[in-house]
Amino acid sequence: MASSNSFFTTPTKTPSEKSSRKTQNSTRMDASESRSRFEAYNRLQAAAVAFGEKLPIPEIVALGGQSDGKSSLLEALLGFRFNVREVEMGTRRPLILQMVHDPTALEPRCRFQDEDSEEYGNPVVLASAIADIIKSRTEALLKKTKTAVSSIPIVMRAEYAHCPNLTIIDTPGFVLKARKGEPENTPQEILSMVKSLASPPHRILLFLQQSSVEWCSSLWLDSIREIDPAFRRTIVVVSKFDNRLKEFGDRWEVDKYLSASGYLGDNTHPFFVALPKDRNTVSNDEFRRQISQVDSEVLRHLRDGVKGGFDEEKFRSHIGFGCLREYLESELQKRYKEAAPATLALLEQRCGEVASELCRMESKIQATSDIAHLRKYAMLYTASISNHVSALIEGAADPAPEQWGKTTMEEQSGSGIGSWPAVTSEVKPANSSLRLYGGAAFERVMFEFRCAAYSIECPSVSREKVANILLAHTGKRGGRGLTEAAAEIARAAARSWLAPLLDTACDRLAFVLENLFDLALERNRAYESQNGKKHCSMDGYVGFHAALRHAYNRFLKDLAKQCKQLLRHHLDSVTSPYSLVCYENDFEGGSLSNASSFQKINRASAGLFSFELSECGTDSHDETIKDQENRPPEKNVQQITPGKGKESREALRECQMTVPETPSPEQPSDVGYAVKKEFVNGMDIGVRKRVSRVTRNSSRIGGQDGGGTLFSNDDGSSRCSSAYTEICSSAAQHFAKIREVLIERSVMSTLNSGFLTPCREKLVVALCLELFAVNDEKFTDMFVAPGAIEVLQNERQSLQKRQKILQTCLNEFKTVAQSLC
């Protein structure tokens, strides 16, 4: 009975057995959840690398100096060797190692992610081939980009039964000097790239430094402190710890070194790791056995080889590779768990954004077959850009002038024009150092043009040119040679020196307005993003944007051409022989003063051809006197009867002189009267008759002086310099008058009405006529140019692929989030 009862007795479990089984089930569930989180993050990381997504994924970044044992640590974490030490000197790209613990993978399965894709290639059978693939990919990319280093990572996925669930970004080691054949700045580029990879706050820094280096003389510790000043996300690893063990004799020495007090802070506890030094080819099992053996030997030495041992309670958890591996895996899983909710929210946001981009891409592809739709929104877009250009001309402060504006020097270099022609002095207008655009920059160029124009003086003229012009006027204009010669010199100088200045002003102003196109695009994008108006967006239509820009530049080029022609017309007008600009001062001072001026000039003109203009001295003066002795008397010299000379004529008072009401050319007439009367008529031909009449009568008066001399001084040298100086001085005055009249009366108003007014009133019409006043076939060429449809379709395919990957990651993270609840 007893046996029978015992046979049918139901087995019972003790409380300890229940607790043990419960713990095992809980451990299995935690491991499964941990594996799910790890796989989800690995897929998300692969998608981020492939599509350039910037996602705050928790990652470990390994960094340190070259030969600090970083590559040996990676091999130990993987559980097998693949000669990464040999490739470290040859790689200049980051390496993302995705280690996946797979109990079924008794041999390591390594696959590399394809460049610019989230897909992985075929498994690499030979472990020794991994180093060759890393090296060849690095060399190919650096040759393509023509750089010494690159931040584009290589992604390798390793599935193995003896590796942890861990992802580490291996970076190129810090170096002090570039190796042979590399640029001198390679060390700085590596340091800059590593800092950029380690800067994101979601990344854990794994900093390695070999034990032979003292903390106070560490080369790279300061660089790590710049990235993470308080070491809150930095794990410090002292590598090659076995090299330091021989120096410890007492317990206090070991404890002081292990605490690293005074250098890393009280909350930073470094790990102390030693790995096998034997680089002979061994099996993977033997490699892992050697790692465990080294850990045991280090602990045995600290316990038995040091007097008093060490503080195991405080430092035991940070000594040995096994402790570091467990800590890294648990720390990364902890970060994964903490970041899962935020990652889920970010994925939902990115999936929504990609879906919106895909919808817009579908609309663009569909719109290519709807001509009316394209015309409508293209016209709206063109009108919007034109309105923004007008707003910028009127005055605006957005976009930021600090970023989009230009200084005077930047405008000069950007336009390719440089300095103003014929201006030797530096022209620096007000506000030249400020970054301006639009109407403000336009007005600054206008003021700069005025400064440049008024800084030009009438150029010096050689005596030969003066003689050729002056002597050619002998007998013309009633003997008014000096005035006409000076005016002709001034007109020629104005045409040759002011014309290039006017062309330069038009080109500079056109460049200022050309810059407004990019600003108008930026304002339009900002306006659409602020107001949420995307219905008339033309983003992606490269052909249309190119045609719009071309039409805008062509419109400005036509304006510049018209302004140049109009300014040339104004210049020709003020420099015409029929213009009175050079003589305006002669009629503004009154009749009496001008009469004396005319008499002085015309007396000089009477004996014009007998005057020597070349540089002469006393010898030429004597020769001239001798030559005049054999010269017959001039026809206009009259014999003076005794008692009826100049003295008797000067005795006549003004009341005794008779002025006929309508003077005849043969009769002497009062100069002031003739000038005053003809000036009232205000007609060009009347003025010319008046001038001839005045000069003829004045020449008679001058002829009575004995003629043949320009000034009262009879010295030949003085007469030469006086005549030449007088003509140059008069030409300079005429040049200044022409310049003033041209700029103040014509140029400024012409530039404003020639550039700004059309941009405000005619720009949108001109653009629409050029872009839309065409048949449908020519219009669609801007949107369906050769290859344009293929480009849009490829973009749509890429978006669809990205959407699929992100949606898969989103679903996985939803499952992960549910398990965390």
C-alpha positions in Angstrom: 0.0 0.0 0.0 2.7 2.2 0.8 4.4 1.6 -2.4 1.1 2.0 -4.2 0.4 5.2 -2.5 3.8 6.4 -3.2 3.4 5.6 -6.9 0.3 7.7 -7.2 1.6 10.4 -5.0 1.6 13.8 -6.9 5.1 15.3 -6.9 5.4 18.6 -5.2 7.9 21.5 -5.6 9.8 23.1 -2.8 9.7 26.9 -2.4 13.3 27.1 -3.5 12.7 25.2 -6.7 9.7 27.5 -7.6 11.8 30.6 -7.0 14.7 29.3 -9.1 12.4 28.4 -12.0 10.7 31.8 -11.8 14.1 33.6 -11.9 15.1 31.5 -15.0 11.9 32.4 -16.8 12.3 36.1 -15.9 15.9 36.0 -17.2 14.8 34.4 -20.4 12.1 37.1 -20.9 14.6 39.9 -20.2 17.1 38.4 -22.6 14.4 38.1 -25.3 13.3 41.7 -24.8 16.9 42.8 -24.8 17.5 41.0 -28.1 14.4 42.5 -29.6 15.5 46.0 -28.6 19.0 45.4 -29.9 17.8 44.1 -33.3 15.4 47.0 -33.6 18.1 49.5 -33.0 20.5 47.7 -35.4 18.0 48.0 -38.2 17.3 51.6 -37.4 21.0 52.3 -37.4 21.4 50.7 -40.8 18.6 52.7 -42.2 20.1 55.9 -40.7 23.4 55.2 -42.3 21.9 54.3 -45.7 19.5 57.3 -46.0 21.5 59.9 -44.0 18.9 60.1 -41.2 20.1 61.9 -38.1 18.5 59.8 -35.3 19.6 60.0 -31.7 20.4 56.3 -31.4 22.5 55.3 -28.3 25.9 54.2 -29.6 29.4 53.6 -28.3 32.2 55.4 -29.9 35.7 54.0 -29.4 38.5 56.5 -29.5 42.1 56.9 -28.5 45.6 57.3 -29.8 47.1 54.9 -32.3 48.7 51.9 -30.7 46.6 52.3 -27.5 45.1 48.8 -28.0 41.8 49.9 -29.5 41.8 47.3 -32.3 42.7 44.5 -30.0 39.8 45.4 -27.8 37.4 45.2 -30.7 38.7 41.7 -31.6 38.3 40.6 -28.1 34.7 41.8 -28.1 33.9 40.0 -31.3 35.5 36.8 -30.0 37.7 36.2 -33.0 40.6 37.8 -34.8 40.4 39.3 -38.3 43.7 41.2 -38.4 42.1 44.6 -37.8 45.4 45.8 -36.3 47.1 45.5 -39.7 44.3 47.6 -41.3 44.2 50.4 -38.7 47.2 52.1 -40.2 45.5 52.0 -43.6 41.9 53.0 -42.7 40.8 56.6 -42.4 37.0 55.9 -42.1 34.9 55.1 -39.1 33.9 51.4 -38.7 30.4 50.6 -37.2 30.6 47.1 -35.7 27.1 45.6 -35.1 27.7 42.5 -32.9 24.7 40.2 -32.7 24.7 37.4 -30.2 23.4 34.4 -32.1 23.7 31.0 -30.2 23.2 29.1 -33.5 26.2 30.8 -35.2 29.0 28.6 -34.1 31.2 30.3 -36.7 31.2 34.1 -37.2 29.0 35.4 -40.0 30.2 38.8 -41.1 28.4 41.0 -43.7 29.2 44.5 -44.9 26.4 47.0 -45.7 26.4 48.1 -49.3 27.5 51.7 -49.9 24.5 54.1 -50.1 22.1 51.3 -49.3 20.5 49.6 -46.2 21.1 46.1 -47.7 23.9 43.9 -46.6 26.0 41.9 -48.9 26.9 38.2 -48.9 28.6 36.8 -45.7 32.4 36.9 -45.7 33.7 33.4 -45.3 37.3 34.1 -44.4 38.0 36.3 -41.3 41.2 37.4 -42.9 39.3 38.9 -45.8 37.6 41.4 -43.5 40.7 43.6 -43.2 41.1 43.6 -47.0 37.5 44.7 -47.6 37.8 47.6 -45.0 41.1 48.7 -46.6 39.8 48.6 -50.2 36.6 50.4 -49.4 38.5 53.1 -47.6 40.9 53.6 -50.5 38.1 53.7 -53.0 36.1 56.4 -51.2 39.2 58.6 -50.4 40.2 58.4 -54.1 36.7 59.4 -55.1 36.4 62.3 -52.7 40.1 63.3 -53.0 40.5 63.6 -49.3 42.8 62.1 -46.6 40.0 61.1 -44.2 36.2 60.6 -44.5 33.5 60.5 -41.9 31.3 58.2 -44.0 31.3 55.0 -42.0 31.7 51.4 -43.0 29.0 49.2 -41.5 29.8 45.5 -40.6 27.4 43.1 -39.0 28.9 40.2 -37.1 26.6 37.3 -35.9 28.4 35.0 -33.5 27.6 32.8 -30.6 30.5 34.2 -28.5 30.0 38.0 -29.1 27.7 40.2 -27.1 24.8 42.3 -28.3 26.8 45.4 -28.8 27.3 48.2 -31.4 30.6 50.1 -31.4 31.8 52.9 -33.8 35.5 52.4 -34.2 37.2 55.7 -35.2 40.7 56.2 -36.7 43.4 56.5 -34.0 44.8 59.9 -33.1 48.2 60.6 -34.5 50.8 63.3 -34.0 52.3 63.2 -37.5 51.0 62.3 -40.9 52.4 59.2 -42.4 54.4 59.3 -45.7 52.3 60.4 -48.7 49.5 62.0 -46.6 48.8 65.7 -46.3 50.4 67.5 -43.4 47.1 68.4 -41.9 45.9 64.7 -41.6 46.3 64.6 -37.8 44.1 67.7 -37.5 41.5 66.3 -39.8 41.3 63.0 -37.9 41.0 64.9 -34.6 38.2 67.1 -36.0 36.3 64.1 -37.5 36.5 62.1 -34.3 35.3 65.1 -32.3 32.3 65.5 -34.6 31.4 61.8 -34.2 31.7 62.0 -30.5 29.9 65.3 -29.9 26.2 64.1 -30.1 25.0 63.7 -26.5 23.4 60.3 -27.2 26.7 58.6 -27.8 28.9 56.9 -25.2 32.6 57.6 -25.4 34.9 54.6 -24.9 38.3 56.2 -24.4 41.4 54.0 -24.4 44.9 54.9 -23.0 47.7 52.5 -22.4 48.9 52.1 -18.8 52.4 53.3 -19.5 51.1 56.8 -20.0 50.7 58.9 -16.8 47.5 60.8 -16.4 49.3 64.1 -16.1 51.1 63.6 -19.4 48.2 62.2 -21.4 48.2 63.4 -25.0 44.5 63.0 -25.7 42.8 63.4 -22.4 42.4 67.1 -22.9 40.7 66.4 -26.3 38.2 64.1 -24.6 37.6 66.7 -21.9 36.7 69.2 -24.6 33.9 66.9 -25.8 32.7 65.7 -22.4 34.1 68.1 -19.7 32.7 66.2 -16.7 33.1 62.6 -18.2 29.4 62.0 -17.6 29.2 59.8 -20.8 32.8 58.7 -21.0 34.1 55.2 -20.1 37.8 55.3 -19.5 39.8 52.1 -20.3 43.4 51.7 -19.3 44.8 49.2 -21.8 47.9 47.0 -21.6 47.5 46.9 -17.8 49.8 44.0 -17.4 52.8 46.2 -18.4 52.2 48.2 -15.2 51.8 45.4 -12.7 55.5 45.1 -12.0 55.7 48.6 -10.6 53.3 47.9 -7.7 54.8 46.7 -4.4 52.4 47.8 -1.7 48.6 48.0 -1.5 48.5 51.8 -1.3 50.4 52.1 -4.5 47.9 49.9 -6.3 44.8 51.6 -4.8 46.2 55.0 -5.6 46.7 54.1 -9.2 43.4 52.4 -9.6 41.5 55.4 -8.1 43.1 57.8 -10.6 42.2 60.5 -8.1 42.9 64.1 -9.1 42.7 63.6 -12.8 39.4 62.0 -13.7 37.2 63.2 -10.9 35.6 61.3 -8.0 32.7 59.9 -10.2 34.8 58.4 -12.9 36.2 54.9 -12.4 38.3 53.6 -15.2 38.5 50.0 -16.3 41.9 48.2 -16.4 42.2 45.6 -19.2 45.0 43.4 -20.4 44.7 41.2 -23.5 46.8 38.4 -25.1 50.0 39.6 -26.7 50.5 36.5 -28.8 49.7 37.4 -32.4 50.3 33.9 -33.7 47.5 32.3 -35.6 45.3 30.4 -33.2 41.7 29.1 -33.3 38.9 31.2 -32.1 38.3 29.0 -29.1 42.0 29.3 -28.1 41.8 33.1 -28.5 38.9 33.3 -26.1 40.7 31.0 -23.7 43.7 33.2 -23.7 41.6 36.3 -22.9 40.1 34.6 -19.8 43.6 33.4 -18.8 45.0 36.9 -18.9 42.2 38.2 -16.7 42.9 35.5 -14.2 46.7 36.2 -14.2 46.1 39.9 -13.6 43.8 39.2 -10.6 46.2 36.6 -9.2 49.1 39.1 -9.4 47.2 41.8 -7.6 46.2 39.4 -4.9 49.4 37.5 -4.4 52.1 39.6 -6.0 51.3 42.9 -4.2 51.9 43.2 -0.5 48.5 43.5 1.1 46.7 42.9 -2.2 44.2 45.6 -3.3 40.7 46.9 -2.4 38.7 44.2 -4.2 35.4 45.6 -2.9 36.0 48.9 -4.6 38.0 48.0 -7.7 37.3 44.3 -8.5 34.3 45.2 -10.8 36.6 47.3 -13.0 39.5 44.9 -13.5 39.6 42.6 -16.5 38.2 42.4 -20.0 35.2 40.3 -18.8 34.0 43.1 -16.5 34.3 45.7 -19.2 32.3 43.5 -21.7 29.5 43.0 -19.3 29.4 46.7 -18.4 29.3 47.8 -22.0 26.5 45.5 -22.9 24.4 46.3 -19.9 25.0 50.1 -20.3 24.0 50.0 -23.9 20.9 48.0 -23.2 20.1 50.5 -20.4 20.4 53.4 -22.8 18.3 51.5 -25.4 15.6 51.1 -22.9 15.6 54.7 -21.8 15.7 56.0 -25.4 12.9 53.7 -26.7 10.0 56.1 -26.1 11.8 59.1 -27.6 12.9 57.0 -30.5 9.3 55.8 -31.1 8.1 59.4 -31.2 10.8 60.5 -33.5 10.1 57.6 -35.9 6.4 58.5 -36.0 7.4 62.1 -36.9 9.9 61.0 -39.6 7.4 58.5 -41.1 4.8 61.4 -41.3 7.4 63.7 -43.0 8.4 61.0 -45.5 4.8 60.4 -46.3 4.2 64.1 -47.0 7.3 64.2 -49.2 6.1 61.2 -51.1 2.7 62.7 -51.5 4.2 65.9 -53.0 6.4 63.8 -55.3 3.3 62.0 -56.5 1.6 65.3 -57.2 4.6 66.5 -59.2 4.7 63.4 -61.3 1.0 63.6 -61.9 1.2 67.3 -62.7 3.5 66.7 -65.6 0.6 65.6 -67.6 -1.7 68.4 -66.6 -0.6 71.5 -68.6 -3.3 73.8 -67.2 -2.3 72.9 -63.6 1.4 73.6 -64.4 0.7 76.9 -66.0 -1.5 78.1 -63.1 0.9 77.3 -60.3 4.0 78.4 -62.3 2.4 81.8 -62.9 1.5 82.1 -59.2 5.1 81.2 -58.3 6.5 83.7 -60.8 4.2 86.5 -59.5 5.3 85.6 -55.9 9.0 85.9 -56.7 8.4 89.2 -58.5 6.6 90.6 -55.5 9.4 89.6 -53.2 11.9 91.4 -55.6 9.8 94.5 -55.4 9.6 94.3 -51.6 13.4 93.9 -51.4 13.8 97.0 -53.5 11.4 99.0 -51.4 13.4 98.0 -48.3 13.4 94.8 -46.2 15.3 93.2 -43.3 14.5 89.5 -44.1 16.3 87.3 -44.9 19.0 88.3 -42.5 21.3 91.0 -44.1 24.2 89.6 -42.0 24.0 86.4 -44.0 22.6 87.5 -47.4 23.9 91.0 -47.7 27.2 92.1 -49.2 29.7 94.8 -48.4 31.0 97.2 -51.1 34.2 95.1 -51.5 32.2 91.9 -51.8 30.0 93.5 -54.5 33.1 94.6 -56.4 34.7 91.2 -56.3 31.5 89.3 -56.9 30.6 91.3 -60.0 34.1 90.9 -61.4 34.3 94.7 -62.1 36.6 95.8 -59.4 37.5 99.4 -59.1 36.0 102.3 -61.1 37.7 103.0 -64.4 40.1 106.0 -64.5 39.7 106.5 -60.8 43.1 106.2 -59.1 42.1 107.1 -55.5 40.1 104.7 -53.3 36.4 105.3 -53.5 34.9 104.3 -50.1 31.2 105.4 -49.8 29.4 105.7 -46.6 28.3 102.3 -45.1 30.7 100.5 -47.3 31.4 97.9 -44.6 27.8 97.1 -43.9 26.1 94.1 -45.5 23.3 95.5 -47.6 21.0 94.3 -50.3 18.0 95.5 -52.4 17.2 99.2 -52.4 19.8 100.0 -49.8 22.6 98.5 -51.8 21.3 100.2 -55.0 21.5 103.6 -53.3 24.9 102.9 -52.0 26.2 102.1 -55.5 24.6 105.3 -56.7 26.4 107.3 -54.1 29.6 105.5 -54.8 29.3 106.4 -58.5 28.9 110.1 -57.6 32.0 109.9 -55.4 33.9 108.3 -58.3 32.7 110.7 -60.9 33.5 113.8 -58.8 37.0 112.5 -58.0 37.9 112.6 -61.7 39.6 115.8 -62.9 40.1 116.9 -66.4 43.1 115.0 -67.7 46.2 116.9 -68.8 46.5 117.6 -72.5 49.8 117.8 -74.4 50.8 121.0 -76.1 50.5 119.3 -79.5 46.9 118.4 -78.9 46.2 122.0 -77.8 47.9 123.4 -80.9 46.0 121.0 -83.2 42.7 122.0 -81.8 43.4 125.7 -81.2 45.0 126.5 -84.5 42.3 124.7 -86.4 39.8 127.2 -85.0 41.7 130.1 -86.5 39.2 132.3 -88.5 36.2 130.2 -87.2 33.5 131.4 -84.8 34.4 134.9 -85.4 37.9 134.5 -84.0 36.7 132.9 -80.8 39.4 130.3 -80.9 40.6 130.0 -77.3 37.0 129.4 -75.9 36.1 126.9 -78.5 39.4 125.1 -78.1 39.0 124.8 -74.4 35.4 123.6 -74.8 36.4 121.0 -77.4 39.1 119.7 -75.1 36.6 119.4 -72.2 34.1 117.7 -74.4 36.6 115.1 -75.7 37.8 114.4 -72.1 34.2 114.0 -70.9 33.4 111.5 -73.7 36.5 109.4 -73.1 36.6 109.5 -69.3 32.9 109.6 -68.2 31.6 107.0 -70.7 33.3 104.0 -69.1 32.2 105.3 -65.7 28.6 105.3 -66.8 28.8 101.7 -68.1 30.4 100.5 -64.9 27.6 102.1 -62.9 25.0 100.2 -64.9 26.9 96.9 -64.5 27.2 97.4 -60.8 23.6 98.2 -60.3 22.5 95.2 -62.5 24.6 93.0 -60.2 22.9 94.3 -57.1 19.5 93.5 -58.6 20.7 90.1 -59.9 21.4 89.1 -56.3 17.8 89.7 -55.4 16.7 86.6 -57.2 18.2 84.2 -54.6 16.9 86.4 -51.8 13.4 86.4 -53.3 13.6 82.5 -53.4 14.6 82.4 -49.8 11.8 84.8 -48.8 9.3 82.8 -50.7 10.4 79.5 -49.0 10.3 81.2 -45.6 6.8 82.6 -46.3 5.5 79.2 -47.4 6.9 77.4 -44.4 5.4 80.1 -42.0 2.0 80.1 -43.6 1.9 76.4 -44.6 1.2 77.3 -48.2 2.8 74.6 -50.4 0.1 74.4 -53.1 2.2 76.5 -55.6 5.6 75.2 -54.6 7.8 74.6 -57.6 10.6 72.7 -55.7 12.1 70.0 -57.7 11.4 71.5 -61.1 15.0 72.2 -62.0 14.3 73.1 -65.6 11.6 75.6 -64.6 13.8 77.3 -62.0 16.6 77.5 -64.6 14.3 79.1 -67.1 13.0 81.6 -64.5 16.4 82.6 -63.5 17.5 83.0 -67.1 14.5 85.2 -67.8 15.2 87.3 -64.8 18.8 87.8 -65.7 17.9 88.6 -69.3 15.4 91.2 -68.1 18.1 92.9 -66.1 20.6 92.6 -68.9 18.1 94.4 -71.2 17.6 97.1 -68.6 21.3 97.6 -68.3 21.7 97.9 -72.1 18.9 100.4 -72.4 20.3 102.5 -69.5 23.7 102.5 -71.1 22.2 103.7 -74.4 20.2 106.4 -72.7 23.2 107.6 -70.6 25.3 107.7 -73.8 22.6 109.8 -75.4 22.7 112.3 -72.4 26.5 112.3 -72.6 26.5 113.0 -76.3 24.0 115.8 -75.7 26.0 117.7 -73.1 29.2 117.2 -75.1 27.7 118.3 -78.4 29.2 121.4 -80.1 25.7 122.7 -80.2 25.3 122.4 -76.4 25.5 125.6 -74.3 26.8 123.8 -71.2 30.3 125.2 -71.6 29.0 128.8 -72.0 26.3 128.9 -69.3 28.6 130.8 -66.9 29.3 133.4 -69.6 25.6 134.4 -69.6 24.9 134.2 -65.9 27.2 137.0 -64.7 25.7 139.9 -66.5 26.3 141.8 -69.8 29.0 144.2 -68.7 31.4 141.7 -67.0 31.0 139.3 -69.9 31.7 142.0 -72.4 35.1 142.6 -70.9 35.7 138.8 -70.9 34.9 138.5 -74.5 37.1 141.5 -75.4 40.1 139.9 -73.6 39.6 136.5 -75.3 39.0 138.0 -78.8 42.0 140.3 -78.6 44.0 137.1 -78.1 42.2 135.4 -80.9 43.0 138.2 -83.4 46.7 137.4 -83.6 46.2 133.7 -82.9 48.2 132.1 -85.7 51.3 134.3 -85.1 51.6 133.0 -81.5 54.0 130.2 -80.7 52.6 127.4 -78.5 55.6 125.2 -78.2 57.9 125.4 -75.2 60.1 128.4 -75.9 62.7 130.6 -74.3 64.4 133.9 -75.0 66.1 132.6 -78.1 62.9 131.8 -79.8 61.6 135.2 -78.6 64.4 137.0 -80.4 63.9 134.9 -83.5 60.3 135.8 -83.5 61.1 139.5 -83.3 63.6 139.3 -86.2 61.0 137.4 -88.2 58.4 140.0 -87.6 60.6 142.7 -89.0 60.3 141.2 -92.6 56.6 140.4 -92.2 54.2 142.7 -94.1 51.7 144.6 -92.0 48.4 142.9 -91.3 45.3 144.0 -93.1 43.4 144.7 -89.9 46.0 147.2 -88.6 44.8 150.7 -89.4 46.9 153.9 -89.6 46.2 156.2 -86.7 45.9 159.9 -87.5 47.7 162.1 -85.0 45.2 163.4 -82.5 42.8 160.6 -83.2 44.4 157.8 -81.4 43.4 155.7 -78.5 43.6 158.6 -76.1 41.0 160.6 -77.9 38.6 157.6 -78.1 38.9 156.9 -74.4 37.9 160.5 -73.8 34.5 159.8 -75.2 31.9 159.2 -72.6 29.2 156.6 -72.7 26.5 159.2 -73.2 28.3 160.5 -76.3 28.3 157.0 -78.0 25.4 156.1 -80.4 24.1 152.6 -80.4 21.8 151.8 -83.3 18.5 150.0 -82.5 19.3 147.3 -85.0 23.0 147.1 -85.3 24.5 146.1 -88.6 27.5 143.8 -88.9 29.5 146.6 -90.5 28.9 149.0 -87.7 30.6 149.0 -84.3 28.2 147.9 -81.7 28.1 147.6 -77.9 29.0 144.1 -76.9 26.9 144.0 -73.8 23.8 145.1 -75.6 24.2 142.4 -78.3 24.7 139.7 -75.8 21.8 140.7 -73.6 19.4 141.0 -76.4 20.2 137.7 -78.0 20.1 135.9 -74.7 16.5 136.9 -74.3 15.6 135.3 -77.5 16.8 131.9 -76.1 17.2 130.2 -79.4 20.3 128.3 -80.4 20.7 129.9 -83.8 20.2 133.3 -82.3 22.9 132.7 -79.8 25.3 131.6 -82.6 24.6 134.8 -84.6 25.1 136.7 -81.5 28.4 135.1 -80.7 29.7 135.7 -84.2 28.6 139.3 -84.1 30.3 139.8 -80.7 33.5 138.2 -81.7 33.7 140.1 -85.0 33.2 143.4 -83.3 35.5 142.5 -80.5 38.2 141.5 -82.9 38.0 145.0 -84.4 38.5 146.4 -81.0 41.3 144.0 -80.4 42.9 144.8 -83.7 43.2 148.4 -82.7 45.5 147.3 -79.9 48.2 146.6 -82.4 47.0 142.9 -82.7 49.2 139.9 -82.8 49.7 139.4 -79.0 47.6 137.4 -76.6 48.7 139.1 -73.4 50.3 142.4 -72.5 53.6 140.7 -71.6 55.7 140.6 -74.7 58.1 137.9 -73.5 57.8 134.8 -75.7 58.3 132.2 -72.9 55.7 133.8 -70.6 53.3 134.0 -73.5 53.7 130.3 -74.2 53.1 129.2 -70.6 50.3 131.7 -70.1 48.3 130.6 -73.2 48.8 126.9 -72.5 47.9 127.2 -68.8 44.9 129.4 -69.6 43.5 126.9 -72.1 44.0 123.9 -69.7 42.4 125.9 -66.8 39.5 126.8 -69.0 39.1 123.2 -70.2 39.1 122.0 -66.6 36.3 124.4 -65.7 34.3 123.3 -68.8 34.9 119.6 -67.9 33.6 120.2 -64.3 30.5 121.9 -65.7 29.8 119.1 -68.1 30.2 116.5 -65.4 28.0 118.4 -63.0 25.2 118.9 -65.5 25.4 115.3 -66.7 25.3 113.8 -63.2 22.8 116.1 -61.5 20.4 116.6 -64.3 20.5 113.3 -66.2 22.4 110.3 -64.7 20.8 109.9 -61.3 17.2 110.1 -62.5 17.9 107.9 -65.5 19.4 105.1 -63.4 16.4 105.2 -61.0 13.8 105.2 -63.7 15.8 102.8 -65.9 16.3 100.1 -63.3 14.0 100.4 -60.3 10.8 101.5 -62.0 10.8 98.6 -64.5 11.5 96.1 -61.7 8.5 97.4 -59.8 6.1 97.7 -62.6 7.2 95.5 -65.5 9.1 92.5 -64.1 6.2 90.1 -63.6 4.8 90.9 -67.1 8.2 90.4 -68.7 8.8 87.1 -67.0 5.4 85.8 -67.7 5.6 86.8 -71.4 8.9 84.9 -71.8 8.0 81.9 -69.8 4.3 81.4 -70.6 3.6 83.0 -73.9 4.6 79.8 -75.7 2.8 76.7 -76.9 2.2 73.7 -74.6 5.0 71.7 -76.1 7.6 74.3 -75.5 6.2 75.1 -72.0 6.3 71.5 -70.9 10.0 71.2 -71.9 10.8 73.2 -68.7 9.1 70.5 -66.6 9.6 67.3 -68.7 13.1 67.9 -69.9 15.1 64.9 -71.0 15.6 62.7 -67.9 13.4 64.9 -65.7 10.6 62.3 -65.4 13.2 59.6 -64.6 14.7 61.8 -61.9 11.3 62.3 -60.3 10.5 58.6 -60.5 13.8 57.7 -58.9 13.2 60.2 -56.1 9.8 58.6 -55.5 11.2 55.1 -55.5 13.9 56.2 -52.9 11.2 57.8 -50.7 9.0 54.7 -50.9 12.0 52.6 -49.9 12.8 54.9 -47.0 9.1 54.9 -45.9 9.0 51.1 -45.9 12.2 50.8 -43.8 11.1 53.5 -41.3 7.6 52.0 -41.1 9.2 48.6 -40.3 11.4 50.2 -37.6 8.3 52.0 -36.2 6.4 48.8 -35.9 9.3 47.1 -34.1 9.6 50.0 -31.7 5.9 49.9 -31.0 6.4 46.3 -29.9 9.4 47.2 -27.8 7.5 50.0 -26.2 4.6 47.6 -25.3 7.0 45.2 -23.6 8.3 48.1 -21.5 4.9 48.9 -20.1 
